[in-house]
């Protein structure tokens, strides 16, 4: 789309339909990076997220409801937690509901609390309800069955665009992503859920889970005390922020927001920020298709067209010690398989390609993980949905 200049009422409005790409035309594309992967586990049913509880153990969430434990390369047959009986009836083919996210409490080593994002049947006329719950690990290495404490829940009109990521920031608060409610084009209300501050949908929330019940709203959340705005909202204007993460070094929050028809984007998310959806998709007008008002919108730091992929899977900034070429770079992927990195050059971010050796072809990349040493992992599914039981975990290692 070419940049259009509209003249009206003596006012010149410049629409940045190719804002980042025009800036990048004068910047050399970063060199590709070749890395290897090391298989950690296989025979996992649609893995979605990882957690690292200590002592070399890895937890992996399966979309179909189980948290599985991996010790010394062996996948335990006894789950840490099994939520399968609480989920809605799942499609074996394409499906976006289920057990989607996990985060350990910052003091997990002493209080054994952890948090999960999963779907349950709606008690109303909605497609389903997304729930964030707290559980406590028992002495036998399994979650205590009666320890669930529901933090919050949101009704969803459609089965897709659920977000599903939960992460703790350096501030000790829990951040939660919700998609826009699903369907096509965020056709929810007059402006769409993404631009409606009076709903959690299309948002990243920030809450204090150190409460006797539910949660507390941090006093410095950007919309506390504002009219027609949910106080839990940290940032808004998202379509489906399926995966986000914090850079351990800088504390910055990076999010991969899944696009609609044409553009996938990476955002650095800040307090009170509006990231554009459904007014914009990436740096381009979406609704309206032309002439969108971009005043107050924070543009993504990077975007790519659907000629390169169809659904972004957000990753992590690398802060490990084993792969020097990745240091301080943001590693992410497209669901269909391509892997990329972003590196900062002055005030802009450049995107380069990553080739992974030793990995089977035609895998769907469903998530990333970061261990306590800052090393990175990726999750794969050879199929499009949760019916496949041959998902895998791979550790990214130097070439």
Secondary structure, 3 states (H helix, E strand, C coil): CCCCEEEECCEEEECCCCHHHHHHCCCCCCCCEEEEEEEEEEEECCEEEEEEEECCEEEEEECCCEEEEEECCEECCCCCEECHHHCCCCCCCECCCCCCEEEECCCHHHHCEEEEEEEECCCCCCCEEEEEEEEEECCCCCECCCCCEEEEEEEECCCCCCCCCEEECCCCCEEEEECCCCCCCCCCCCCCHHHCCCCCCCEEEEEECCCCCCCECCCCCCCCCCCCCCCCEEEECCCCCCEEEECCCCCCEEEEECCCCCEEEEEEECCCCECCCCCEECCEECCCCCCCCCCCECCCCEEEECCCCCCEEEEEECCCCCCHHHCCCEEEEECCCCEEEEEEECCEEEEEEEEEECCCCCCEEEEEEECCCCCEEEEEECCCECCCCCEEEEEEEEC
